[in-house]
Amino acid sequence: MSDTESLINQWFANHMEQTAMTASMTAPAIERAAEALVHTLLSDGKIITCANGSANILAQYFCTALLNRFDQDRPALPAINLGADATTYSAICRDNRFNDTFSRQVRAIGKPHDLLLVVVDDGHKANLIQAIQAAHDREMNVVVLSAREKTDITSLLHPEDHEISLNDLDSNQAAPLMLVVINALCALIDHKLFGA
């Protein structure tokens, strides 16, 4: 076996170990978060997502799975990714308000019974913190999917909010596991709303 093949095998072995550990650690939190997402949808609310950097790919994937389909044909479900609108995002940043990139949008379109899903792959960020504060101001619940345990974001959460925390992983280690978590959330939403 070449050195390259050995490195590849080690990467997959590490991933399988982290996946198994994540499943045992996060299953109850995933279930509670899925219940909150379903409650939002049944209450005629929408799910608003936000994330920075490469985590924005995961936020968009989640919204696409709700708006189009996950693994079965069903009615579209309301979801908006605040990071998908590059024009609005860059306009807010242009005016030197990077920390307001998401909170300004949440205050404009969020309402009670909506839910904010925040994906955090690299610790805490001021613009995500402000988005959570804006969601609370709008009487929205929050679900956080985080690569790390006990960040500054954790202290902002209300008792009715939910957090799914991985085991303090780097963003490149966390991304594939976060995708598995998001797939689990999508599958649970479909199952709870539409059955098998």
Contact map, one row per residue, 1 for C-alpha under 8 A:
1110110000000000000000000000000000000000000000000000000000000000000000000000000000000000000000000000000000000000000000000000000000000000000000000000000000000000000000000000000000000000000000000000
1111110000000000000000000000000000000000000000000000000000000000000000000000000000000000000000000000000000000000000000000000000000000000000000000000000000000000000000000000000000000000000000000000
1111111000000000000000000000000000000000000000000000000000000000000000000000000000000000000000000000000000000000000000000000000000000000000000000000000000000000000000000000000000000000000000000000
0111111100000000000000000000000000000000000000000000000000000000000000000000000000000000000000000000000000000000000000000000000000000000000000000000000000000000000000000000000000000000000000000000
1111111110000000000000000000000000000000000000000000000000000000000000000000000000000000000000000000000000000000000000000000000000000000000000000000000000000000000000000000000000000000000000000000
1111111111000000000000000000000000000000000000000000000000000000000000000000000000000000000000000000000000000000000000000000000000000000000000000000000000000000000000000000000000000000000000000000
0011111111100000000000000000000000000000000000000000000000000000000000000000000000000000000000000000000000000000000000000000000000000000000000000000000000000000000000000000000000000000000000000000
0001111111110000000000000000000000000000000000000000000000000000000000000000000000000000000000000000000000000000000000000000000000000000000000000000000000000000000000000000000000000000000000000000
0000111111111000000000000000000000000000000000000000000000000000000000000000000000000000000000000000000000000000000000000000000000000000000000000000000000000000000000000000000000000000000000000000
0000011111111100000000000000000000000000000000000000000000000000000000000000000000000000000000000000000000000000000000000000000000000000000000000000000000000000000000000000000000000000000000000000
0000001111111110000000000000000000000000000000000000000000000000000000000000000000000000000000000000000000000000000000000000000000000000000000000000000000000000000000000000000000000000000000000000
0000000111111111000000000000000000000000000000000000000000000000000000000000000000000000000000000000000000000000000000000000000000000000000000000000000000000000000000000000000000000000000000000000
0000000011111111100000000000000000000000000000000000000000000000000000000000000000000000000000000000000000000000000000000000000000000000000000000000000000000000000000000000000000000000000000000000
0000000001111111110000000000000000000000000000000000000000000000000000000000000000000000000000000000000000000000000000000000000000000000000000000000000000000000000000000000000000000000000000000000
0000000000111111111000000000000000000000000000000000000000000000000000000000000000000000000000000000000000000000000000000000000000000000000000000000000000000000000000000000100000000000000000000000
0000000000011111111100000000000000000000000000000000000000000000000000000000000000000000000000000000000000000000000000000000000000000000000000000000000000000000000000000000000000000000000000000000
0000000000001111111110000000000000000000000000000000000000000000000000000000000000000000000000000000000000000000000000000000000000000000000000000000000000000000000000000000000000000000000000000000
0000000000000111111111000000000000000000000000000000000000000000000000000000000000000000000000000000000000000000000000000000000000000000000000000000000000000000000000000000000010000000000000000000
0000000000000011111111100000000000000000000000000000000000000000000000000000000000000000000000000000000000000000000000000000000000000000000000000000000000000000000000000000000010000000000000000000
0000000000000001111111110000000000000000000000000000000000000000000000000000000000000000000000000000000000000000000000000000000000000000000000000000000000000000000000000000000000000000000000000000
0000000000000000111111111000000000000000000000000000000000000000000000000000000000000000000000000000000000000000000000000000000000000000000000000000000000000000000000000000000000000000000000000000
0000000000000000011111111110000000000000000000000000000000000000000000000000000000000000000000000000000000000000000000000000000000000000000000000000000000000000000001100000000010000000000000000000
0000000000000000001111111110000000000000000000000000000000000000000000000000000000000000000000000000000000000000000000000000000000000000000000000000000000000000000000000000000000000000000000000000
0000000000000000000111111110000000000000000000000000000000000000000000000000000000000000000000000000000000000000000000000000000000000000000000000000000000000000000000000000000000000000000000000000
0000000000000000000011111111000000000000000000000000000000000000000000000000000000000000000000000000000000000000000000000000000000000000000000000000000000000000000001000000000000000000000000000000
0000000000000000000001111111110000000000000000000000000000000000000000000000000000000000000000000000000000000000000000000000000000000000000000000000000000000000000111000000000000000000000000000000
0000000000000000000001111111111000000000000000000000000000000000000000000000000000000000000000000000000000000000000000000000000000000000000000000000000000000000000000000000000000000000000000000000
0000000000000000000000001111111100000000000000000000000000000000000000000000000000000000000000000000000000000000000000000000000000000000000000000000000000000000000000000000000000000000000000000000
0000000000000000000000000111111110000000000000000000000000000000000000000000000000000000000000000000000000000000000000000000000000000000000000000000000000000000011100000000000000000000000000000000
0000000000000000000000000111111111000000000000000000000000000000000000000000000000000000000000000000000000000000000000000000000000000000000000000000000000000000000100000000000000001001100000000000
0000000000000000000000000011111111100000000000000000000000000000000000000000000000000000000000000000000000000000000000000000000000000000000000000000000000000000000000000000000000000000100100000000
0000000000000000000000000001111111110000000000000000000000000000000000000000000000000000000000000000000000000000000000000000000000000000000000000000000000000000010000000000000000000000000000000000
0000000000000000000000000000111111111000000000000000000000000000000000000000000000000000000000000000000000000000000000000000000000000000000000100000000000000000011100000000000000000000100000000000
0000000000000000000000000000011111111100000000000000000000000000000000000000000000000000000000000000000000000000000000000000000000000000000000000000000000000000000000000000000000000000100110000000
0000000000000000000000000000001111111110000000000000000000000000000000000000000000000000000000000000000000000000000000000000000000000000000000000000000000000000000000000000000000000000000010000000
0000000000000000000000000000000111111111000000000000000000000000000000000000000000000000000000000000000000000000000000000000000000000000000000000000000000000000000000000000000000000000000000000000
0000000000000000000000000000000011111111100000100000000000000000000000000000000000000000000000000000000000000000001000000000000000000000000000000000000000000000000000000000000000000000000010000000
0000000000000000000000000000000001111111110000000000000000000000000000000000000000000000000000000000000000000000000000000000000000000000000000000000000000000000000000000000000000000000000010011000
0000000000000000000000000000000000111111111000000000000000000000000000000000000000000000000000000000000000000000000000000000000000000000000000000000000000000000000000000000000000000000000000000000
0000000000000000000000000000000000011111111111100000000000000000000000000000000000000000000000000000000000000000111000000000000000000000000000000000000000000000000000000000000000000000000000000000
0000000000000000000000000000000000001111111111100000000000000000000000000000110000000000000000000000000000000000000000000000000000000000000000000000000000000000000000000000000000000000000000000000
0000000000000000000000000000000000000111111110000000000000000000000000000000000000000000000000000000000000000000000000000000000000000000000000000000000000000000000000000000000000000000000000000000
0000000000000000000000000000000000000011111110000000000000000000000000000000000000000000000000000000000000000000100000000000000000000000000000000000000000000000000000000000000000000000000000000000
0000000000000000000000000000000000000001111111000000000000000000000000000000000000000000000000000000000000000000100000000000000000000000000000000000000000000000000000000000000000000000000000000000
0000000000000000000000000000000000000001111111100000000000000000000000000000010000000000000000000000000000000001111000000000000000000000000000000000000000000000000000000000000000000000000000000000
0000000000000000000000000000000000000001100111110000000000000000000000000000111100000000000000000000000000000000111000000000000000000000000000000000000000000000000000000000000000000000000000000000
0000000000000000000000000000000000001001100011111000000000000000000000000000011100000000000000000000000000000000011110000000000000000000000000000000000000000000000000000000000000000000000000000000
0000000000000000000000000000000000000000000001111100000000000000000000000000001111000000000000000000000001000100011110000000000000000000000000000000000000000000000000000000000000000000000000000000
0000000000000000000000000000000000000000000000111110000000110010000000000000001111100000000000000000000000000000000111100000000000000000000000000000000000000000000000000000000000000000000000000000
0000000000000000000000000000000000000000000000011111000100100000000000000000000011100000000000000000010000000000000111100000000100000000000000000000000000000000000000000000000000000000000000000000
0000000000000000000000000000000000000000000000001111101100100000000000000000000000100000000000000000000000000000000001110000000100000000000000000000000000000000000000000000000000000000000000000000
0000000000000000000000000000000000000000000000000111111100000000000000000000000000100000000000000000000000000000000000110000000000000000000000000000000000000000000000000000000000000000000000000000
0000000000000000000000000000000000000000000000000011111110000000000000000000000000000000000000000000000000000000000000000000000000000000000000000000000000000000000000000000000000000000000000000000
0000000000000000000000000000000000000000000000000001111111000000000000000000000000000000000000000000000000000000000000000000000000000000000000000000000000000000000000000000000000000000000000000000
0000000000000000000000000000000000000000000000000011111111100000000000000000000000000000000000000000000000000000000000111000000000000000000000000000000000000000000000000000001000000000000000000000
0000000000000000000000000000000000000000000000000111111111110000000000000000000000110000000000000000000000000000000000100000000000000000000000000000000000000000000000000000000000000000000000000000
0000000000000000000000000000000000000000000000000000111111111000000000000000000000000000000000000000000000000000000000000000000000000000000000000000000000000000000000000000000000000000000000000000
0000000000000000000000000000000000000000000000000000011111111100000000000000000000000000000000000000000000000000000000100000000000000000000000000000000000000000000000000000000001100100000000000000
0000000000000000000000000000000000000000000000001110001111111110000000000000000010000000000000000000000000000000000001100000000000000000000000000000000000000000000000000000000000000000000000000000
0000000000000000000000000000000000000000000000001000000111111111000000000000000010110000000000000000000000000000000000000000000000000000000000000000000000000000000000000000000000000000000000000000
0000000000000000000000000000000000000000000000000000000011111111100000000000000000000000000000000000000000000000000000000000000000000000000000000000000000000000000000000000000000000000000000000000
0000000000000000000000000000000000000000000000000000000001111111110000000000000000000000000000000000000000000000000000000000000000000000000000000000000000000000000000000000000000000110010000000000
0000000000000000000000000000000000000000000000001000000000111111111000000000001110000000000000000000000000000000000000000000000000000000000000000000000000000000000000000000000000000000000000000000
0000000000000000000000000000000000000000000000000000000000011111111110000000001000000000000000000000000000000000000000000000000000000000000000000000000000000000000000000000000000000000000000000000
0000000000000000000000000000000000000000000000000000000000001111111111000000000000000000000000000000000000000000000000000000000000000000000000000000000000000000000000000000000000000000010000000000
0000000000000000000000000000000000000000000000000000000000000111111111000001111000000000000000000000000000000000000000000000000000000000000000000000000000000000000000000000000000000000010000000000
0000000000000000000000000000000000000000000000000000000000000011111110000001111000000000000000000000000000000000000000000000000000000000000000000000000000000000000000000000000000000000000000000000
0000000000000000000000000000000000000000000000000000000000000001111111000011100000000000000000000000000000000000000000000000000000000000000000000000000000000000000000000000000000000000000000000000
0000000000000000000000000000000000000000000000000000000000000001111111111101000000000000000000000000000000000000000000000000000000000000000000000000000000000000000000000000000000000000000000000000
0000000000000000000000000000000000000000000000000000000000000000110111111000000000000000000000000000000000000000000000000000000000000000000000000000000000000000000000000000000000000000011001000000
0000000000000000000000000000000000000000000000000000000000000000000011111000000000000000000000000000000000000000000000000000000000000000000000000000000000000000000000000000000000000000001000000000
0000000000000000000000000000000000000000000000000000000000000000000011111100000000000000000000000000000000000000000000000000000000000000000000000000000000000000000000000000000000000000000000000000
0000000000000000000000000000000000000000000000000000000000000000000011111110000000000000000000000000000000000000000000000000000000000000000000000000000000000000000000000000000000000000000000000000
0000000000000000000000000000000000000000000000000000000000000000000010011111000000000000000000000000000000000000000000000000000000000000000000000000000000000000000000000000000000000000000000000100
0000000000000000000000000000000000000000000000000000000000000000000100001111100000000000000000000000000000000000000000000000000000000000000000000000000000000000000000000000000000000000000000000000
0000000000000000000000000000000000000000000000000000000000000000011110000111110000000000000000000000000000000000000000000000000000000000000000000000000000000000000000000000000000000000000000000000
0000000000000000000000000000000000000000100001000000000000000000011100000011111000000000000000000000000000000000000000000000000000000000000000000000000000000000000000000000000000000000000000000000
0000000000000000000000000000000000000000100011100000000000000000011000000001111100000000000000000000000000000000000000000000000000000000000000000000000000000000000000000000000000000000000000000000
0000000000000000000000000000000000000000000001111000000000000011011000000000111110000000000000000000000000000000000000000000000000000000000000000000000000000000000000000000000000000000000000000000
0000000000000000000000000000000000000000000001111000000000000010000000000000011111000000000000000000000000000000000000000000000000000000000000000000000000000000000000000000000000000000000000000000
0000000000000000000000000000000000000000000000011100000000110010000000000000001111111000000000000000000000000000000000000000000000000000000000000000000000000000000000000000000000000000000000000000
0000000000000000000000000000000000000000000000011100000000000000000000000000000111111000100000000000010010000000000000000000000000000000000000000000000000000000000000000000000000000000000000000000
0000000000000000000000000000000000000000000000001111000100010000000000000000000011111100100000000000010000000000000000000000000000000000000000000000000000000000000000000000000000000000000000000000
0000000000000000000000000000000000000000000000000000000100010000000000000000000011111100000000000000000000000000000000000000000000000000000000000000000000000000000000000000000000000000000000000000
0000000000000000000000000000000000000000000000000000000000000000000000000000000011111111100000000000000000000000000000000000000000000000000000000000000000000000000000000000000000000000000000000000
0000000000000000000000000000000000000000000000000000000000000000000000000000000000111111110000000000000000000000000000000000000000000000000000000000000000000000000000000000000000000000000000000000
0000000000000000000000000000000000000000000000000000000000000000000000000000000000001111111000000000000000000000000000000000000000000000000000000000000000000000000000000000000000000000000000000000
0000000000000000000000000000000000000000000000000000000000000000000000000000000000001111111100000000000000000000000000000000000000000000000000000000000000000000000000000000000000000000000000000000
0000000000000000000000000000000000000000000000000000000000000000000000000000000001101111111110000000100000000000000000000000000000000000000000000000000000000000000000000000000000000000000000000000
0000000000000000000000000000000000000000000000000000000000000000000000000000000000000111111111000000000000000000000000000000000000000000000000000000000000000000000000000000000000000000000000000000
0000000000000000000000000000000000000000000000000000000000000000000000000000000000000011111111100000000000000000000000000000000000000000000000000000000000000000000000000000000000000000000000000000
0000000000000000000000000000000000000000000000000000000000000000000000000000000000000001111111111101100000000000000000000000000000000000000000000000000000000000000000000000000000000000000000000000
0000000000000000000000000000000000000000000000000000000000000000000000000000000000000000111111111100100000000000000000000000000000000000000000000000000000000000000000000000000000000000000000000000
0000000000000000000000000000000000000000000000000000000000000000000000000000000000000000011111111000000000000000000000000000000000000000000000000000000000000000000000000000000000000000000000000000
0000000000000000000000000000000000000000000000000000000000000000000000000000000000000000001111111000000000000000000000000000000000000000000000000000000000000000000000000000000000000000000000000000
0000000000000000000000000000000000000000000000000000000000000000000000000000000000000000000111111100000000000000000000000000000000000000000000000000000000000000000000000000000000000000000000000000
0000000000000000000000000000000000000000000000000000000000000000000000000000000000000000000111111111100000000000000000000000000000000000000000000000000000000000000000000000000000000000000000000000
0000000000000000000000000000000000000000000000000000000000000000000000000000000000000000000110011111100000000000000000000000001000000000000000000000000000000000000000000000000000000000000000000000
0000000000000000000000000000000000000000000000000000000000000000000000000000000000000000000000001111111000000000000000000000011101000000000000000000000000000000000000000000000000000000000000000000
0000000000000000000000000000000000000000000000000000000000000000000000000000000000000000000100001111111100000000000000000000001001100000000000000000000000000000000000000000000000000000000000000000
0000000000000000000000000000000000000000000000000000000000000000000000000000000000000000100110001111111110000000000000000000001000000000000000000000000000000000000000000000000000000000000000000000
0000000000000000000000000000000000000000000000000100000000000000000000000000000001100000000000000011111111000000000000000000001101100000000000000000000000000000000000000000000000000000000000000000
0000000000000000000000000000000000000000000000000000000000000000000000000000000000000000000000000011111111100000000000000000001101111110000000000000000000000000000000000000000000000000000000000000
0000000000000000000000000000000000000000000000000000000000000000000000000000000000000000000000000001111111110000000000000000000000100100000000000000000000000000000000000000000000000000000000000000
0000000000000000000000000000000000000000000000000000000000000000000000000000000001000000000000000000111111111100000000000000000000000000000000000000000000000000000000000000000000000000000000000000
0000000000000000000000000000000000000000000000010000000000000000000000000000000000000000000000000000011111111100000000000000000000100110000000000000000000000000000000000000000000000000000000000000
0000000000000000000000000000000000000000000000000000000000000000000000000000000000000000000000000000001111111100000000000000000000000110010000000000000000000000000000000000000000000000000000000000
0000000000000000000000000000000000000000000000000000000000000000000000000000000000000000000000000000000111111100000000000000000000000000000000000000000000000000000000000000000000000000000000000000
0000000000000000000000000000000000000000000000000000000000000000000000000000000000000000000000000000000011111110000000000000000000000000000000000000000000000000000000000000000000000000000000000000
0000000000000000000000000000000000000000000000010000000000000000000000000000000000000000000000000000000011111111010000000000000000000010010100000000000000000000000000000000000000000000000000000000
0000000000000000000000000000000000000000000000000000000000000000000000000000000000000000000000000000000000001111110000000000000000000000011100000000000000000000000000000000000000000000000000000000
0000000000000000000000000000000000000000000010000000000000000000000000000000000000000000000000000000000000000111110000000000000000000000011100000000000000000000000000000000000000000000000000000000
0000000000000000000000000000000000000001001111000000000000000000000000000000000000000000000000000000000000000011111000000000000000000000001110000000000000000000000000000000000000000000000000000000
0000000000000000000000000000000000000001000011110000000000000000000000000000000000000000000000000000000000000111111100000000000000000000000110000000000000000000000000000000000000000000000000000000
0000000000000000000000000000000000001001000011110000000000000000000000000000000000000000000000000000000000000000111110000000000000000010000111100000000000000000000000000000000000000000000000000000
0000000000000000000000000000000000000000000000111100000000000000000000000000000000000000000000000000000000000000011111000000000000010010000111100000000000000000000000000000000000000000000000000000
0000000000000000000000000000000000000000000000111100000000000000000000000000000000000000000000000000000000000000001111100000000000000000000001111000000000000000000000000000000000000000000000000000
0000000000000000000000000000000000000000000000001110000000100000000000000000000000000000000000000000000000000000000111110000000100000000000001111000000000000000000000000000000000000000000000000000
0000000000000000000000000000000000000000000000001111001101100000000000000000000000000000000000000000000000000000000011111000000000000000000000011100000000000000000000000000000000000000000000000000
0000000000000000000000000000000000000000000000000011001000000000000000000000000000000000000000000000000000000000000001111111000000000000000000011110000000000000000000000000000000000000000000000000
0000000000000000000000000000000000000000000000000000001000000000000000000000000000000000000000000000000000000000000000111110000000000000000000000111000000000000000000000110011000000000000000000000
0000000000000000000000000000000000000000000000000000000000000000000000000000000000000000000000000000000000000000000000011111000000000000000000000111000000000000000000000110000000000000000000000000
0000000000000000000000000000000000000000000000000000000000000000000000000000000000000000000000000000000000000000000000011111100000000000000000000111001000000000000000000000000000000000000000000000
0000000000000000000000000000000000000000000000000000000000000000000000000000000000000000000000000000000000000000000000010111110110000000000000000000001110000000000000000000000000000000000000000000
0000000000000000000000000000000000000000000000000000000000000000000000000000000000000000000000000000000000000000000000000011111110000000000000000000000000000000000000000000000000000000000000000000
0000000000000000000000000000000000000000000000000000000000000000000000000000000000000000000000000010000000000000000000000001111111000000000000000000000000000000000000000000000000000000000000000000
0000000000000000000000000000000000000000000000000000000000000000000000000000000000000000000000000111111000000000000000000000111111100000000000000000000000000000000000000000000000000000000000000000
0000000000000000000000000000000000000000000000000110000000000000000000000000000000000000000000000010011000000000000001000001111111110000000000000000000000000000000000000000000000000000000000000000
0000000000000000000000000000000000000000000000000000000000000000000000000000000000000000000000000000000000000000000000000001111111111000000000000000000010010000000000000000000000000000000000000000
0000000000000000000000000000000000000000000000000000000000000000000000000000000000000000000000000011011000000000000000000000011111111100000000000000000000000000000000000000000000000000000000000000
0000000000000000000000000000000000000000000000000000000000000000000000000000000000000000000000000001011101000000000000000000001111111110000000000000000000000000000000000000000000000000000000000000
0000000000000000000000000000000000000000000000000000000000000000000000000000000000000000000000000000001000000000000100000000000111111111000001000000000000010000000000000000000000000000000000000000
0000000000000000000000000000000000000000000000000000000000000000000000000000000000000000000000000000001000000000000000000000000011111111100000000000000000010000000000000000000000000000000000000000
0000000000000000000000000000000000000000000000000000000000000000000000000000000000000000000000000000001101100000000000000000000001111111110000000000000000000000000000000000000000000000000000000000
0000000000000000000000000000000000000000000000000000000000000000000000000000000000000000000000000000001001100100001100000000000000111111111111000000000000000000000000000000000000000000000000000000
0000000000000000000000000000000000000000000000000000000000000000000000000000000000000000000000000000000000000000000000000000000000011111111111000000000000000000000000000000000000000000000000000000
0000000000000000000000000000000000000000000000000000000000000000000000000000000000000000000000000000000000000000000000000000000000001111111100000000000000000000000000000000000000000000000000000000
0000000000000000000000000000000000000000000000000000000000000000000000000000000000000000000000000000000000100111000000000000000000000111111100000000000000000000000000000000000000000000000000000000
0000000000000000000000000000000000000000000000000000000000000000000000000000000000000000000000000000000000000011100000000000000000000011111110000000000000000000000000000000000000000000000000000000
0000000000000000000000000000000000000000000000000000000000000000000000000000000000000000000000000000000000000111111100000000000000000011111111000000000000000000000000000000000000000000000000000000
0000000000000000000000000000000000000000000000000000000000000000000000000000000000000000000000000000000000000000111100000000000000000011001111100000000000000001100000000000000000000000000000000000
0000000000000000000000000000000000000000000000000000000000000000000000000000000000000000000000000000000000000000001111000000000000010011000111110000000000001000110000000000000000000000000000000000
0000000000000000000000000000000010000000000000000000000000000000000000000000000000000000000000000000000000000000001111000000000000000000000011111000000000000000111100000000000000000000000000000000
0000000000000000000000000000000000000000000000000000000000000000000000000000000000000000000000000000000000000000000011110000000000000000000001111100000000000000011110000000000000000000000000000000
0000000000000000000000000000000000000000000000000000000000000000000000000000000000000000000000000000000000000000000011110000000000000000000000111110000000000000001110000000000001000000000000000000
0000000000000000000000000000000000000000000000000000000000000000000000000000000000000000000000000000000000000000000000111110000000000000000000011111100000000000001111000000000000000000000000000000
0000000000000000000000000000000000000000000000000000000000000000000000000000000000000000000000000000000000000000000000011110000000000000000000001111100000000000000011111110010001000000000000000000
0000000000000000000000000000000000000000000000000000000000000000000000000000000000000000000000000000000000000000000000001110000000000000000000000111111000000000000011111000000000000000000000000000
0000000000000000000000000000000000000000000000000000000000000000000000000000000000000000000000000000000000000000000000000000000000000000000000000111111000000000000011110000000000000000000000000000
0000000000000000000000000000000000000000000000000000000000000000000000000000000000000000000000000000000000000000000000000000000000000000000000000001111111100000000000000000000000000000000000000000
0000000000000000000000000000000000000000000000000000000000000000000000000000000000000000000000000000000000000000000000000011000000000000000000000001111111100000000000000000000000000000000000000000
0000000000000000000000000000000000000000000000000000000000000000000000000000000000000000000000000000000000000000000000000001000000000000000000000000011111110000000000000000000000000000000000000000
0000000000000000000000000000000000000000000000000000000000000000000000000000000000000000000000000000000000000000000000000001000010000000000000000000011111111000000000000000000000000000000000000000
0000000000000000000000000000000000000000000000000000000000000000000000000000000000000000000000000000000000000000000000000000000000000000000000000000011111111000001000000000000000000000000000000000
0000000000000000000000000000000000000000000000000000000000000000000000000000000000000000000000000000000000000000000000000000000000000000000000000000011111111000000000000000000000000000000000000000
0000000000000000000000000000000000000000000000000000000000000000000000000000000000000000000000000000000000000000000000000000000010011000000000000000000111111100000000000000000000000000000000000000
0000000000000000000000000000000000000000000000000000000000000000000000000000000000000000000000000000000000000000000000000000000000000000000001000000000011111111110000000000000000000000000000000000
0000000000000000000000000000000000000000000000000000000000000000000000000000000000000000000000000000000000000000000000000000000000000000000000000000000000011111100000000000000000000000000000000000
0000000000000000000000000000000000000000000000000000000000000000000000000000000000000000000000000000000000000000000000000000000000000000000000000000000000001111110000000000000000000000000000000000
0000000000000000000000000000000000000000000000000000000000000000000000000000000000000000000000000000000000000000000000000000000000000000000010000000000000001111110000000000000000000000000000000000
0000000000000000000000000000000000000000000000000000000000000000000000000000000000000000000000000000000000000000000000000000000000000000000011100000000000001111111000000000000000000000000000000000
0000000000000000000000000000100110000000000000000000000000000000000000000000000000000000000000000000000000000000000000000000000000000000000001110000000000001011111100000000000000000000000000000000
0000000000000000000000000000100010000000000000000000000000000000000000000000000000000000000000000000000000000000000000000000000000000000000000111100000001000000111110000000000000000000000000000000
0000000000000000000000000100110010000000000000000000000000000000000000000000000000000000000000000000000000000000000000000000000000000000000000111100000000000000011111000000000000000000000000000000
0000000000000000000000000100000000000000000000000000000000000000000000000000000000000000000000000000000000000000000000000000000000000000000000011111100000000000001111100000000000000000000000000000
0000000000000000000001001100000000000000000000000000000000000000000000000000000000000000000000000000000000000000000000000000000000000000000000000111100000000000000111111000010000000000000000000000
0000000000000000000001000000000000000000000000000000000000000000000000000000000000000000000000000000000000000000000000000000000000000000000000000011100000000000000011111000000000000000000000000000
0000000000000000000000000000000000000000000000000000000000000000000000000000000000000000000000000000000000000000000000000000000000000000000000000011100000000000000001111100000000000000000000000000
0000000000000000000000000000000000000000000000000000000000000000000000000000000000000000000000000000000000000000000000000000000000000000000000000011000000000000000001111110110000000000000000000000
0000000000000000000000000000000000000000000000000000000000000000000000000000000000000000000000000000000000000000000000001100000000000000000000000010000000000000000000011111110000000000000000000000
0000000000000000000000000000000000000000000000000000000000000000000000000000000000000000000000000000000000000000000000001100000000000000000000000010000000000000000000001111111000000000000000000000
0000000000000000000000000000000000000000000000000000000000000000000000000000000000000000000000000000000000000000000000000000000000000000000000000000000000000000000000000111111100000000000000000000
0000000000000010000000000000000000000000000000000000000000000000000000000000000000000000000000000000000000000000000000000000000000000000000000000000000000000000000000001111111110000000000000000000
0000000000000000000000000000000000000000000000000000000000000000000000000000000000000000000000000000000000000000000000001000000000000000000000000010000000000000000001001111111111000000000000000000
0000000000000000000000000000000000000000000000000000001000000000000000000000000000000000000000000000000000000000000000001000000000000000000000000000000000000000000000000011111111100000000000000000
0000000000000000000000000000000000000000000000000000000000000000000000000000000000000000000000000000000000000000000000000000000000000000000000000000000000000000000000000001111111110000000000000000
0000000000000000011001000000000000000000000000000000000000000000000000000000000000000000000000000000000000000000000000000000000000000000000000000000000000000000000000000000111111111000000000000000
0000000000000000000000000000000000000000000000000000000001000000000000000000000000000000000000000000000000000000000000000000000000000000000000001010000000000000000000000000011111111100000000000000
0000000000000000000000000000000000000000000000000000000001000000000000000000000000000000000000000000000000000000000000000000000000000000000000000000000000000000000000000000001111111110000000000000
0000000000000000000000000000000000000000000000000000000000000000000000000000000000000000000000000000000000000000000000000000000000000000000000000000000000000000000000000000000111111111000000000000
0000000000000000000000000000010000000000000000000000000000000000000000000000000000000000000000000000000000000000000000000000000000000000000000000000000000000000000000000000000011111111100000000000
0000000000000000000000000000000000000000000000000000000001000100000000000000000000000000000000000000000000000000000000000000000000000000000000000000000000000000000000000000000001111111110000000000
0000000000000000000000000000000000000000000000000000000000000100000000000000000000000000000000000000000000000000000000000000000000000000000000000000000000000000000000000000000000111111111000000000
0000000000000000000000000000010000000000000000000000000000000000000000000000000000000000000000000000000000000000000000000000000000000000000000000000000000000000000000000000000000011111111100000000
0000000000000000000000000000011011000000000000000000000000000000000000000000000000000000000000000000000000000000000000000000000000000000000000000000000000000000000000000000000000001111111110000000
0000000000000000000000000000000000000000000000000000000000000100110001000000000000000000000000000000000000000000000000000000000000000000000000000000000000000000000000000000000000000111111111000000
0000000000000000000000000000000000000000000000000000000000000000000001100000000000000000000000000000000000000000000000000000000000000000000000000000000000000000000000000000000000000011111111100000
0000000000000000000000000000001001000000000000000000000000000000000000000000000000000000000000000000000000000000000000000000000000000000000000000000000000000000000000000000000000000001111111110000
0000000000000000000000000000000001101100000000000000000000000000000000000000000000000000000000000000000000000000000000000000000000000000000000000000000000000000000000000000000000000000111111111000
0000000000000000000000000000000000000000000000000000000000000000000001000000000000000000000000000000000000000000000000000000000000000000000000000000000000000000000000000000000000000000011111111111
0000000000000000000000000000000000000000000000000000000000000000000000000000000000000000000000000000000000000000000000000000000000000000000000000000000000000000000000000000000000000000001111111111
0000000000000000000000000000000000000100000000000000000000000000000000000000000000000000000000000000000000000000000000000000000000000000000000000000000000000000000000000000000000000000000111111110
0000000000000000000000000000000000000100000000000000000000000000000000000000000000000000000000000000000000000000000000000000000000000000000000000000000000000000000000000000000000000000000011111110
0000000000000000000000000000000000000000000000000000000000000000000000000100000000000000000000000000000000000000000000000000000000000000000000000000000000000000000000000000000000000000000001111111
0000000000000000000000000000000000000000000000000000000000000000000000000000000000000000000000000000000000000000000000000000000000000000000000000000000000000000000000000000000000000000000001111111
0000000000000000000000000000000000000000000000000000000000000000000000000000000000000000000000000000000000000000000000000000000000000000000000000000000000000000000000000000000000000000000001100111
